[in-house]
Amino acid sequence: MTADGKITTRTFAPVDFTSREDKAHLIRQRALADAVLIGYGTLKRDNVRLGIPREELREERIARKQTPYPLRVIVSNEGKIDPTLNIFQTDFAPIVIFSTTRMPRRYQTALRKKATVHLSESTSVDLAWMLQQLRREYKVRSVACEGGAQLFRALLERDLVDQLNLTIAPFLFGGRDAPTLTGLSKQFLPASVRCSLKAVRVVGDELFATYRILHR
C-alpha cells in the first residue's frame, strides 16, 4: 500500500506502483502456501494465472513435500466468473471455485469444465466453511490470500487471518475513493484487530513488514 494507506487508485487499476522486489516478495509468499486465494473482482482486474514462475521456488516446494504449484482458489458470491480469463487457460495446478447457488446455470456448466465448483445455498460464501473444506478435501494447511480488500476485510471480520505481509510504498495517493487495505467501507470493523510486528526490512524506499494477527 501507499504511505497513506491506499492499495490502488480510485479506478481500481492493477497495482504497478511497487518495485520489482515487491513483486518477487509476493511470489515468494505465494510459494510458501498450499493454496492461493483470490476474490473474483481482483482476479478479473489483474487477470493473473497465480503460478510460480521461478523454478527454484518450485523445487523448494517439492523439497517441503508440497506440490510444485499451490492450489488456486477463487471466491465469488454471484459466480459470474469469466471462463476465458488467463487462469483458466493454464493447467499447472487445479482450480477450485467457492460460490453460491446464485451462480447462473450457464456459468456453472462452463466453469465445471475447468475447475471444481463448490456452491452453497447462502447469499455469500461462508469463509470459515470454505477453509474447512480446503483442509478436509484438499489437505490444505496454509492459505495465501492475495486480495482484494473486500475479501481480506471479510476474513478479518471472521477472525480468519493469522498473518499480514505488508509492503509500504513511497507514494501518497489521497482521495476518499481509493480503497485502503480493508476496502471502501465507512464502517469500522466489528472489533479492532491487533497485530504484533514479527519482522521488518527495508529495500530501497520500500518497507516490508510482517505482522502476526492477535486473535480475539
C-alpha positions as CSV (number, residue, x, y, z in Angstrom):
1,M,0.0,0.0,0.0
2,T,1.0,3.7,-0.3
3,A,2.3,5.6,2.7
4,D,-1.3,7.0,3.1
5,G,-2.8,3.5,3.1
6,K,-4.2,3.2,-0.4
7,I,-3.8,-0.2,-2.2
8,T,-4.8,1.1,-5.6
9,T,-6.2,4.1,-7.3
10,R,-9.9,5.2,-7.4
11,T,-10.3,3.3,-10.7
12,F,-9.1,0.1,-9.0
13,A,-6.2,-0.2,-11.5
14,P,-3.9,-3.2,-11.2
15,V,-1.0,-2.4,-8.8
16,D,2.0,-1.1,-10.7
17,F,3.4,1.4,-8.2
18,T,5.6,-1.1,-6.3
19,S,9.1,-2.3,-7.1
20,R,10.3,-5.5,-8.8
21,E,11.4,-6.6,-5.3
22,D,7.8,-6.3,-4.0
23,K,6.5,-8.4,-6.9
24,A,9.2,-11.0,-6.2
25,H,8.2,-10.9,-2.5
26,L,4.6,-11.6,-3.5
27,I,5.7,-14.7,-5.4
28,R,7.9,-15.9,-2.5
29,Q,4.9,-15.6,-0.1
30,R,2.7,-17.4,-2.6
31,A,5.2,-20.2,-3.0
32,L,5.1,-20.9,0.8
33,A,1.4,-21.7,0.8
34,D,-0.5,-24.9,0.0
35,A,-3.3,-22.8,-1.7
36,V,-3.5,-19.2,-3.0
37,L,-6.9,-17.5,-2.6
38,I,-8.2,-14.6,-4.6
39,G,-11.5,-12.8,-4.9
40,Y,-13.1,-12.7,-8.3
41,G,-13.0,-8.9,-8.6
42,T,-9.3,-8.8,-8.2
43,L,-8.8,-11.8,-10.4
44,K,-10.8,-10.1,-13.2
45,R,-8.9,-6.8,-13.0
46,D,-5.4,-8.3,-12.7
47,N,-6.1,-11.4,-14.9
48,V,-3.4,-13.4,-13.2
49,R,-2.6,-17.1,-13.5
50,L,-1.4,-17.5,-9.9
51,G,1.6,-19.5,-10.8
52,I,5.2,-19.8,-9.5
53,P,7.4,-18.6,-12.4
54,R,10.7,-19.3,-10.6
55,E,12.0,-22.9,-10.9
56,E,14.0,-22.7,-7.6
57,L,10.8,-21.9,-5.7
58,R,9.0,-24.8,-7.2
59,E,12.0,-27.1,-6.3
60,E,11.9,-25.8,-2.7
61,R,8.2,-26.6,-2.6
62,I,8.9,-30.2,-3.7
63,A,11.6,-30.5,-1.1
64,R,9.0,-29.5,1.5
65,K,6.7,-32.2,0.1
66,Q,4.3,-29.7,-1.4
67,T,3.0,-29.8,-4.9
68,P,5.1,-27.7,-7.4
69,Y,2.3,-25.1,-7.5
70,P,-0.3,-24.1,-4.9
71,L,-3.9,-25.0,-5.3
72,R,-5.7,-22.0,-6.9
73,V,-8.9,-20.9,-5.2
74,I,-11.4,-18.3,-6.4
75,V,-14.2,-16.8,-4.3
76,S,-17.3,-15.2,-5.9
77,N,-20.6,-14.7,-4.2
78,E,-22.5,-14.1,-7.5
79,G,-20.5,-16.6,-9.5
80,K,-20.4,-14.7,-12.8
81,I,-16.8,-15.7,-13.5
82,D,-15.4,-15.2,-16.9
83,P,-14.2,-18.7,-18.1
84,T,-11.9,-17.1,-20.7
85,L,-9.6,-15.4,-18.1
86,N,-5.9,-16.4,-18.1
87,I,-6.1,-18.5,-15.1
88,F,-8.4,-21.0,-16.9
89,Q,-6.0,-21.2,-19.9
90,T,-3.3,-22.9,-17.7
91,D,-3.4,-26.4,-16.1
92,F,-0.2,-26.4,-13.9
93,A,-2.4,-26.5,-10.8
94,P,-6.0,-27.4,-10.0
95,I,-8.6,-24.6,-9.7
96,V,-11.3,-24.6,-7.0
97,I,-14.2,-22.2,-7.0
98,F,-16.3,-21.3,-4.0
99,S,-19.6,-19.6,-4.8
100,T,-23.3,-19.8,-4.2
101,T,-26.3,-21.1,-6.0
102,R,-26.7,-17.5,-7.3
103,M,-24.2,-18.6,-10.0
104,P,-26.2,-18.8,-13.2
105,R,-26.5,-22.2,-14.8
106,R,-24.6,-21.4,-17.9
107,Y,-21.6,-20.3,-15.8
108,Q,-21.8,-23.5,-13.8
109,T,-21.7,-25.5,-17.0
110,A,-18.7,-23.6,-18.4
111,L,-16.7,-23.5,-15.2
112,R,-17.1,-27.1,-14.2
113,K,-15.1,-28.0,-17.3
114,K,-12.2,-26.0,-16.0
115,A,-12.4,-26.2,-12.2
116,T,-14.0,-27.9,-9.2
117,V,-17.0,-25.8,-8.2
118,H,-18.5,-25.7,-4.6
119,L,-21.8,-23.9,-4.3
120,S,-23.5,-23.0,-1.0
121,E,-27.2,-22.1,-0.7
122,S,-26.4,-18.9,1.3
123,T,-26.2,-15.5,-0.4
124,S,-22.5,-15.3,0.3
125,V,-19.7,-17.8,0.7
126,D,-19.2,-19.0,4.3
127,L,-15.4,-18.3,4.5
128,A,-14.9,-20.5,7.6
129,W,-16.7,-23.4,5.9
130,M,-14.6,-22.8,2.8
131,L,-11.3,-23.1,4.8
132,Q,-12.6,-26.2,6.5
133,Q,-13.4,-27.7,3.0
134,L,-9.9,-26.9,1.8
135,R,-8.4,-28.6,4.8
136,R,-10.7,-31.7,4.6
137,E,-10.9,-32.3,0.9
138,Y,-7.5,-30.9,-0.3
139,K,-5.3,-31.3,2.7
140,V,-4.5,-27.6,2.7
141,R,-2.8,-26.3,5.8
142,S,-1.8,-22.8,4.7
143,V,-3.5,-20.3,2.5
144,A,-2.1,-17.1,1.0
145,C,-4.9,-14.6,0.3
146,E,-3.9,-12.1,-2.4
147,G,-7.0,-9.9,-2.2
148,G,-8.9,-8.0,-2.8
149,A,-9.7,-5.7,0.0
150,Q,-13.4,-6.9,0.3
151,L,-12.3,-10.5,0.7
152,F,-9.5,-9.5,3.1
153,R,-11.9,-7.5,5.2
154,A,-14.4,-10.4,5.3
155,L,-11.7,-12.7,6.5
156,L,-10.6,-10.2,9.2
157,E,-14.2,-9.8,10.4
158,R,-14.4,-13.5,10.9
159,D,-11.1,-13.7,12.7
160,L,-9.6,-16.0,10.0
161,V,-6.3,-14.2,9.3
162,D,-3.1,-15.3,11.1
163,Q,-0.5,-13.1,9.4
164,L,-0.3,-9.9,7.4
165,N,2.5,-9.3,4.9
166,L,2.5,-5.6,4.1
167,T,4.6,-3.6,1.7
168,I,4.6,0.2,2.2
169,A,5.5,2.0,-1.0
170,P,6.8,5.6,-1.2
171,F,3.7,7.2,-2.6
172,L,0.8,9.3,-1.5
173,F,-2.5,9.0,-3.4
174,G,-5.0,10.7,-1.3
175,G,-8.7,10.8,-2.2
176,R,-11.6,9.1,-0.5
177,D,-12.5,6.9,-3.4
178,A,-9.2,4.9,-3.5
179,P,-9.5,1.8,-1.4
180,T,-7.5,1.0,1.7
181,L,-6.4,-2.4,3.0
182,T,-10.0,-3.0,4.2
183,G,-11.7,-1.5,1.2
184,L,-14.0,1.5,0.8
185,S,-16.4,0.8,3.7
186,K,-17.0,3.7,6.0
187,Q,-17.8,1.3,8.8
188,F,-15.4,0.2,11.4
189,L,-14.5,-3.5,11.7
190,P,-16.8,-5.2,14.2
191,A,-13.9,-5.3,16.5
192,S,-10.4,-3.8,16.3
193,V,-7.8,-6.2,15.1
194,R,-4.5,-6.1,17.0
195,C,-1.2,-7.0,15.4
196,S,2.2,-7.9,16.6
197,L,5.2,-7.0,14.4
198,K,7.2,-10.1,13.6
199,A,9.8,-8.8,11.1
200,V,10.6,-5.7,9.1
201,R,13.1,-4.9,6.4
202,V,13.8,-2.0,4.1
203,V,14.7,-2.4,0.4
204,G,15.3,0.8,-1.4
205,D,12.5,3.1,-0.5
206,E,10.0,0.3,0.4
207,L,9.3,-1.2,3.8
208,F,8.4,-4.8,4.1
209,A,6.6,-5.7,7.4
210,T,5.2,-9.0,8.7
211,Y,2.6,-8.9,11.4
212,R,1.1,-11.7,13.4
213,I,-2.6,-11.2,14.0
214,L,-3.6,-11.5,17.7
215,H,-6.8,-13.5,17.6
216,R,-9.8,-12.4,19.7
